[in-house]
Every structure is written in structure tokens, then in C-alpha cells.
Amino acid sequence: MEERERILKLLENGKITADEATKLLNALGETYRWGPRHVPGPDLGERIARKVELSLKGLPDMIESSIWFAGSGEEKELEFNPKDRLVIKAVSGDVTIKGDDERKIRIKLRNGHKVSETENELLLKTMSGDIDIEVPKSQEVELKAAAGDVSASNLASELSIRCGGGDLKLKNISGRLTAAVGGGDVEGKDISAELDIRVGGGGIDLDLSACRGVGRIELGGGDINLTIPEEANVELIIHKPEYGDISSDFDLEPSDEEDELKAVLGKPEAKLYVRTKHGDITLRKRSDRSDNERKRSEK
């Protein structure tokens, strides 16, 4: 049975709602068709989106064939001991992941799911519905989601997120962050992780508290806004957009490549590559004063 037919059958049988069916169908066929708001170029944006699409292609069929569906819709709470790795595979619904100081993995969800455990890994599969997850801050997490918004906060290990359509919100993330988003906005505050972020179309707005390792931020279509500590020790490599402007609080100078500019901050211990094909790039200074004012405004 084709994946589209499976989704329609689930809707007919009352296993998922019309809204959830719409998200699933969009994830299969329309997540990567760009609207007038963001029109990525024929190379970078489509390449990023295509990679995400291929990695998620079999997700609905694989999960639908392996989980049971709850009819009551009552909230369930699951609790597990930490594993080396937590893997979440979700088709439709928002996913929230929070790190804390507890030594437990706690999961709240409503609809059908399947959990499998090995000595080193905990795997959760869901077809639809929102998921709230609390994990130890040091927990390694991998998420694959076809459709829905994703939020992750207070994590200090390795975080890998791959989602087809939906926004990604991040807060207080350290360690290493790998994110691939087919279409949607990416926002982040207090980010100090080594970064590998690739987005097909949307916008990227990150407040970096530190720059580590060799990082990369690539966007097919949309604006990139970065706030970077003025005392950071990093070399910024900025690829000139084909259609868009660059605005920077830092002094920019020619790089070794003709289509790149660079900014050298302090004594570089890290390097960050920034690229969007169609959109503006804005680099702002993050001072201790502005950081304290921001934190007071959030209270």
C-alpha cells in the first residue's frame, strides 16, 4: 500500500485527525515545494532539502507497520533509565526535548507508540501526536521527524535533528549540534555547541554564547542572523550571497576565495562557515551588557 493511501486509511479509521493527516501528506509531497516567502536557489537549497527528504522517505511506512494505535488518546507517561543513545522517530506532531539534572528519561505522549531497548540504546517510534521528553543533560539524542515543530533545550552532549517541515527552536545547547531541516525557521539562544546546521528554506537566527571547533551554517533561501560574543576567538568565513546583503558589526576583509569574506576575532581557536544563497546575512556583537539586559527581560 502506498504511503499516501496508508495515511488516508488511518484517517478513515479514526486513528489520526484531519490535521495530523494534512501534516503527514505535506511531509510526503509538499514540504519541499517552496512558496513565495522563501525561494531557494536551484543548487544549495534543493540539495539540502533533497537530502532531508531521502533520509525521511520511508519513515511513515516503517513506523505505521510497527506500532499500535491508542484509541482513548489519554496521556501516557513512560520512564526509563538513561542509555548511551536516545533515538526518536516521529512522523507527525511537535517534539519537545528538555535536559535536566535527573538520571531518568521521561516521555509524555498520547497516541500509539513503540519502544525498544538494547543495552546501549532506547528507540521510540510514534506516528502522530505531540511528544514531551525530559532527559539528563548529558544524554545523546537523535531525532528524525517528518512534520512538526521541534524544541530542544538544556542539552550538553551530542544532539542530531533531522526534520522535513517545521520550525526548530533551541536554547542552552552545548556539545555538538547537527541539524538538517527541509523547510522551516531555526531559532536559538545561548548556543555554544560545535555547529553543523543545514536548512533548505526558512530563516536562521542564532544567539551564540561561544564558537567551538569547525562549524558550518548553510541556508538555501532566507536570512541568517547571528549574534556572536565580541570576545570570541573565532575566524568567520562568510560566503557572499548571490542575491542578498551582508551587514556586520565586525570588520570584514577579503578571504582566500573570491566569493568569501572573513572576520578574525581574537586569537582564533574555532572556525565558522556561514552561507545563504538567496538572503541577507547579519552579524551582531554579543556583549556582556546586552546579554545581561536580555536575561533580565526574559524574567
Summary of the structure (lengths in Angstrom):
residues: 299
radius of gyration: 20.0
end to end distance: 51.6
largest distance: 61.9
contacts: 1057
relative contact order: 0.13
helix: 17%
strand: 48%
